[in-house]
Amino acid sequence: MSHILLIEDNQANADMIVHILQSAGFEVKHFLKGLDGAKSAREEQPSLILMDFTLPDIDGRTLSLLLKQQLPDISIVACTARTGDEELRMAAKFGCSAVLNKPFMPNELISVVEEVLQNKQVTNPN
């Protein structure tokens, strides 16, 4: 079972994401603050991080970059309401494997998570 770390400051969004992912068979751990989530990521090294870019304590893009520097094999999916080509470029620049634009449908979430996890297994068989 894949362990997913969700860093999302909106509790209603987090509850929905956790429910969708758990219903699909994933283990999910949620943090409202980026720095708490980062500490957990370093300690537990999850299969995937879902990262909100707008957090109360640290910019999610900056946190993504820091985590990629500290844990180069970690996959991060940006979950953001910010849309457009510039945001996609920024997400890639800061180390994100994919971007999931809010609002999204449950099947979109599952599809992106499965695709990123599958690509990780292909490129990193550990």
C-alpha angles and dihedrals in degrees: 000000000000118000113220124193114208119199106188128142097200106084094201091053090045093050090052094047093046091049093049094047096043090049087055091053102261126134109231132192117190132205127183094203127056098223092052090049091048091053090052091047091054092047100042104024098213124209091246141002122216104203128195108210095212109064131159097236107031138009108264092222091055091046091050090053093048093049092048089053092049097037106026094178095055118111117220126192116196113224106196143150088214108101138184140074094289091057091050090051091048092049091052091045090053093051105264118150094206144355125232111196118216127263097045137164120248092247090054091054093049092045094052093045093049093046094050092045092048092050090048091054091050095049098034113033093184 
